Amino acid sequence: MTLAPRIYATIQHLFMKGIIDTVELREKPEREGDKRDYLLTESGKPKYMLRMDTPENIAMAEQLHKAYPDNPLLPNVLYADPVKGYLVQPYAAGTTGSDPAVRGAKKVWLPALVAGLLNRYEADDAGGKWGRLTEPCSSWSEFNERELSRARENLSGLQPAEDCERVALLLEPLAEAGSKFLLHGNADVHHFVFLKNELAGVLEPRPTAGPVLYDFVQAFCSTPDDLSLETLFDAYSLLDAKSADQERLVQETLLRLYGRIGVCAAEGSSELGEYLAAWQFWRMLLPEA
């Protein structure tokens, strides 16, 4: 079965249900794994985003949006397929934060993320699972161990084995997460949308059950520029759901930064060199093996 007939049938179905207006389909979708994003335009202007993905991923994304329907940084879900084959969202106008000139200074956009998204999260202690909703763990400690295991594999031969051993010493003090929240789970500035130099949206969710601190530190570590303690502490002071003193905040940052460097190594990112340079400072804060 070819994909094109399914896409056009889906668009016709959405039009007949009154969910979307008359639109044109961009010919080539953006594709990543099982996910395909189709831009639907009207009079040549972007209007909707049609996402096709696995039923599990669609269901998780819908759950996040249902949990925070009024969040200004999370795009609305206009419609989700009952069998979770796709969902439709309004097009998020703006430019992604992949361009440093667009996103501007971390000391500006990180506080904006705290105010617009992180301080609006609500505690969700129902159920005993932690971590990615698509790959749940029995504890936050197990989630951290998985993250470090991936980083260890990605950085094998690139970073001293001693560094990983010292990062592993952080697992015990970071085992207890405190209150659990339903998080975006993919707070990477490359997935943020900026409009007129202001943070306007946070896309590409990977819904995660965990502490707000996870999304905060993940965002801080998502670019290699300004990985300073001053920027980290100043932005953290604005977070409502504080669950860490400065020592624990630094420990969390060390773990997430090491994992971020591993992701860059695995993807062959052009930012890897900058991260490795920044790590020379942060590794001095690791506990001794």
FENCOR-V488244 format. One record per residue. N is the residue number from 0. SS is DSSP state (H for helix, E for strand, - for the rest). BURIAL is b if it has 24 or more other C-alpha atoms within 12 Angstrom, else e. D_CENTER is the distance of its C-alpha to the mean C-alpha in whole Angstrom. Layout:
n=N ss=SS burial=BURIAL d_center=D_CENTER
n=N ss=SS burial=BURIAL d_center=D_CENTER
This chain:
n=0 ss=- burial=e d_center=33
n=1 ss=- burial=e d_center=31
n=2 ss=H burial=e d_center=28
n=3 ss=H burial=e d_center=30
n=4 ss=H burial=e d_center=32
n=5 ss=H burial=e d_center=29
n=6 ss=H burial=b d_center=27
n=7 ss=H burial=e d_center=30
n=8 ss=H burial=e d_center=31
n=9 ss=H burial=b d_center=28
n=10 ss=H burial=b d_center=28
n=11 ss=H burial=e d_center=32
n=12 ss=H burial=e d_center=31
n=13 ss=H burial=b d_center=28
n=14 ss=H burial=e d_center=31
n=15 ss=H burial=e d_center=34
n=16 ss=- burial=e d_center=32
n=17 ss=- burial=e d_center=31
n=18 ss=- burial=b d_center=28
n=19 ss=- burial=b d_center=27
n=20 ss=- burial=e d_center=30
n=21 ss=- burial=e d_center=32
n=22 ss=- burial=b d_center=29
n=23 ss=E burial=b d_center=29
n=24 ss=E burial=b d_center=27
n=25 ss=- burial=e d_center=26
n=26 ss=- burial=e d_center=27
n=27 ss=- burial=e d_center=25
n=28 ss=- burial=e d_center=21
n=29 ss=E burial=e d_center=18
n=30 ss=E burial=e d_center=17
n=31 ss=E burial=e d_center=15
n=32 ss=- burial=e d_center=16
n=33 ss=- burial=e d_center=18
n=34 ss=E burial=e d_center=16
n=35 ss=E burial=b d_center=18
n=36 ss=E burial=b d_center=17
n=37 ss=E burial=b d_center=20
n=38 ss=E burial=b d_center=21
n=39 ss=E burial=b d_center=24
n=40 ss=E burial=e d_center=26
n=41 ss=E burial=e d_center=29
n=42 ss=- burial=e d_center=32
n=43 ss=- burial=e d_center=30
n=44 ss=E burial=e d_center=27
n=45 ss=E burial=e d_center=23
n=46 ss=E burial=b d_center=23
n=47 ss=E burial=b d_center=21
n=48 ss=E burial=b d_center=18
n=49 ss=E burial=b d_center=19
n=50 ss=E burial=b d_center=17
n=51 ss=E burial=b d_center=19
n=52 ss=- burial=b d_center=17
n=53 ss=- burial=e d_center=18
n=54 ss=H burial=e d_center=19
n=55 ss=H burial=e d_center=17
n=56 ss=H burial=b d_center=14
n=57 ss=H burial=b d_center=15
n=58 ss=H burial=b d_center=17
n=59 ss=H burial=b d_center=13
n=60 ss=H burial=b d_center=12
n=61 ss=H burial=b d_center=15
n=62 ss=H burial=b d_center=15
n=63 ss=H burial=b d_center=12
n=64 ss=H burial=b d_center=14
n=65 ss=H burial=e d_center=17
n=66 ss=H burial=b d_center=16
n=67 ss=- burial=b d_center=16
n=68 ss=- burial=e d_center=18
n=69 ss=- burial=e d_center=19
n=70 ss=- burial=b d_center=16
n=71 ss=- burial=e d_center=16
n=72 ss=- burial=b d_center=13
n=73 ss=- burial=b d_center=12
n=74 ss=- burial=b d_center=14
n=75 ss=- burial=b d_center=17
n=76 ss=E burial=b d_center=18
n=77 ss=E burial=b d_center=21
n=78 ss=E burial=b d_center=22
n=79 ss=E burial=b d_center=21
n=80 ss=- burial=b d_center=23
n=81 ss=- burial=e d_center=25
n=82 ss=- burial=e d_center=25
n=83 ss=- burial=e d_center=21
n=84 ss=- burial=b d_center=22
n=85 ss=E burial=b d_center=20
n=86 ss=E burial=b d_center=19
n=87 ss=E burial=b d_center=19
n=88 ss=E burial=b d_center=18
n=89 ss=E burial=b d_center=19
n=90 ss=- burial=b d_center=18
n=91 ss=- burial=b d_center=16
n=92 ss=- burial=b d_center=19
n=93 ss=- burial=b d_center=18
n=94 ss=E burial=b d_center=16
n=95 ss=E burial=b d_center=13
n=96 ss=- burial=b d_center=13
n=97 ss=- burial=e d_center=14
n=98 ss=- burial=e d_center=17
n=99 ss=H burial=e d_center=18
n=100 ss=H burial=e d_center=21
n=101 ss=H burial=b d_center=18
n=102 ss=H burial=b d_center=16
n=103 ss=- burial=b d_center=19
n=104 ss=- burial=b d_center=19
n=105 ss=H burial=b d_center=16
n=106 ss=H burial=b d_center=19
n=107 ss=H burial=e d_center=18
n=108 ss=H burial=b d_center=15
n=109 ss=H burial=b d_center=13
n=110 ss=H burial=b d_center=16
n=111 ss=H burial=b d_center=15
n=112 ss=H burial=b d_center=12
n=113 ss=H burial=b d_center=14
n=114 ss=H burial=b d_center=16
n=115 ss=H burial=b d_center=15
n=116 ss=- burial=b d_center=12
n=117 ss=H burial=b d_center=12
n=118 ss=H burial=b d_center=16
n=119 ss=H burial=b d_center=16
n=120 ss=- burial=b d_center=14
n=121 ss=- burial=b d_center=17
n=122 ss=E burial=e d_center=18
n=123 ss=- burial=e d_center=18
n=124 ss=- burial=e d_center=21
n=125 ss=- burial=e d_center=22
n=126 ss=- burial=e d_center=22
n=127 ss=- burial=e d_center=22
n=128 ss=- burial=b d_center=19
n=129 ss=E burial=b d_center=16
n=130 ss=E burial=b d_center=13
n=131 ss=E burial=b d_center=11
n=132 ss=- burial=b d_center=13
n=133 ss=- burial=e d_center=14
n=134 ss=- burial=e d_center=15
n=135 ss=- burial=b d_center=16
n=136 ss=E burial=e d_center=18
n=137 ss=- burial=e d_center=21
n=138 ss=- burial=b d_center=20
n=139 ss=H burial=b d_center=17
n=140 ss=H burial=b d_center=20
n=141 ss=H burial=b d_center=19
n=142 ss=H burial=b d_center=16
n=143 ss=H burial=b d_center=16
n=144 ss=H burial=b d_center=19
n=145 ss=H burial=b d_center=17
n=146 ss=H burial=b d_center=14
n=147 ss=H burial=b d_center=17
n=148 ss=H burial=b d_center=19
n=149 ss=H burial=b d_center=17
n=150 ss=H burial=b d_center=17
n=151 ss=H burial=b d_center=21
n=152 ss=H burial=e d_center=21
n=153 ss=H burial=b d_center=19
n=154 ss=- burial=b d_center=21
n=155 ss=E burial=e d_center=25
n=156 ss=- burial=e d_center=27
n=157 ss=- burial=e d_center=25
n=158 ss=E burial=b d_center=25
n=159 ss=- burial=e d_center=28
n=160 ss=H burial=e d_center=28
n=161 ss=H burial=e d_center=29
n=162 ss=H burial=b d_center=25
n=163 ss=H burial=b d_center=24
n=164 ss=H burial=e d_center=26
n=165 ss=H burial=b d_center=26
n=166 ss=H burial=b d_center=22
n=167 ss=H burial=b d_center=23
n=168 ss=- burial=b d_center=25
n=169 ss=H burial=b d_center=22
n=170 ss=H burial=b d_center=22
n=171 ss=H burial=e d_center=24
n=172 ss=H burial=e d_center=24
n=173 ss=- burial=b d_center=20
n=174 ss=- burial=b d_center=21
n=175 ss=- burial=e d_center=22
n=176 ss=- burial=b d_center=19
n=177 ss=- burial=b d_center=21
n=178 ss=- burial=b d_center=19
n=179 ss=- burial=b d_center=17
n=180 ss=E burial=b d_center=14
n=181 ss=E burial=b d_center=12
n=182 ss=E burial=b d_center=9
n=183 ss=- burial=b d_center=6
n=184 ss=- burial=b d_center=5
n=185 ss=- burial=b d_center=1
n=186 ss=- burial=b d_center=3
n=187 ss=- burial=b d_center=5
n=188 ss=H burial=b d_center=8
n=189 ss=H burial=b d_center=9
n=190 ss=H burial=b d_center=7
n=191 ss=E burial=b d_center=9
n=192 ss=E burial=b d_center=12
n=193 ss=E burial=b d_center=15
n=194 ss=E burial=e d_center=19
n=195 ss=- burial=e d_center=22
n=196 ss=- burial=e d_center=20
n=197 ss=E burial=b d_center=18
n=198 ss=E burial=b d_center=15
n=199 ss=E burial=b d_center=15
n=200 ss=E burial=b d_center=12
n=201 ss=E burial=b d_center=8
n=202 ss=- burial=b d_center=8
n=203 ss=- burial=b d_center=6
n=204 ss=- burial=b d_center=6
n=205 ss=- burial=b d_center=6
n=206 ss=- burial=b d_center=8
n=207 ss=E burial=b d_center=9
n=208 ss=E burial=b d_center=13
n=209 ss=E burial=b d_center=13
n=210 ss=- burial=b d_center=14
n=211 ss=H burial=b d_center=12
n=212 ss=H burial=b d_center=13
n=213 ss=H burial=b d_center=10
n=214 ss=H burial=b d_center=7
n=215 ss=H burial=b d_center=10
n=216 ss=H burial=b d_center=11
n=217 ss=H burial=b d_center=8
n=218 ss=H burial=b d_center=8
n=219 ss=H burial=b d_center=11
n=220 ss=- burial=b d_center=11
n=221 ss=- burial=b d_center=9
n=222 ss=- burial=b d_center=13
n=223 ss=- burial=b d_center=16
n=224 ss=- burial=b d_center=18
n=225 ss=- burial=b d_center=19
n=226 ss=- burial=b d_center=18
n=227 ss=- burial=e d_center=21
n=228 ss=H burial=b d_center=22
n=229 ss=H burial=e d_center=23
n=230 ss=H burial=e d_center=20
n=231 ss=H burial=b d_center=18
n=232 ss=H burial=b d_center=21
n=233 ss=H burial=e d_center=21
n=234 ss=H burial=b d_center=18
n=235 ss=H burial=b d_center=18
n=236 ss=- burial=b d_center=21
n=237 ss=- burial=e d_center=20
n=238 ss=- burial=b d_center=18
n=239 ss=- burial=e d_center=20
n=240 ss=- burial=b d_center=18
n=241 ss=- burial=b d_center=20
n=242 ss=- burial=b d_center=20
n=243 ss=- burial=b d_center=21
n=244 ss=- burial=e d_center=24
n=245 ss=H burial=e d_center=23
n=246 ss=H burial=e d_center=24
n=247 ss=H burial=b d_center=21
n=248 ss=H burial=b d_center=19
n=249 ss=H burial=b d_center=20
n=250 ss=H burial=b d_center=20
n=251 ss=H burial=b d_center=16
n=252 ss=H burial=b d_center=16
n=253 ss=H burial=b d_center=18
n=254 ss=H burial=b d_center=16
n=255 ss=H burial=b d_center=13
n=256 ss=H burial=b d_center=14
n=257 ss=H burial=b d_center=16
n=258 ss=H burial=b d_center=14
n=259 ss=H burial=b d_center=12
n=260 ss=H burial=b d_center=16
n=261 ss=H burial=b d_center=16
n=262 ss=H burial=b d_center=13
n=263 ss=H burial=b d_center=15
n=264 ss=H burial=b d_center=18
n=265 ss=H burial=e d_center=17
n=266 ss=H burial=e d_center=16
n=267 ss=- burial=e d_center=19
n=268 ss=- burial=e d_center=17
n=269 ss=- burial=e d_center=19
n=270 ss=- burial=b d_center=18
n=271 ss=H burial=b d_center=19
n=272 ss=H burial=e d_center=22
n=273 ss=H burial=e d_center=21
n=274 ss=H burial=b d_center=18
n=275 ss=H burial=b d_center=22
n=276 ss=H burial=e d_center=24
n=277 ss=H burial=b d_center=21
n=278 ss=H burial=b d_center=21
n=279 ss=H burial=e d_center=25
n=280 ss=H burial=e d_center=25
n=281 ss=H burial=b d_center=22
n=282 ss=H burial=b d_center=24
n=283 ss=H burial=e d_center=27
n=284 ss=H burial=e d_center=26
n=285 ss=- burial=b d_center=25
n=286 ss=- burial=b d_center=28
n=287 ss=- burial=e d_center=31
n=288 ss=- burial=e d_center=31
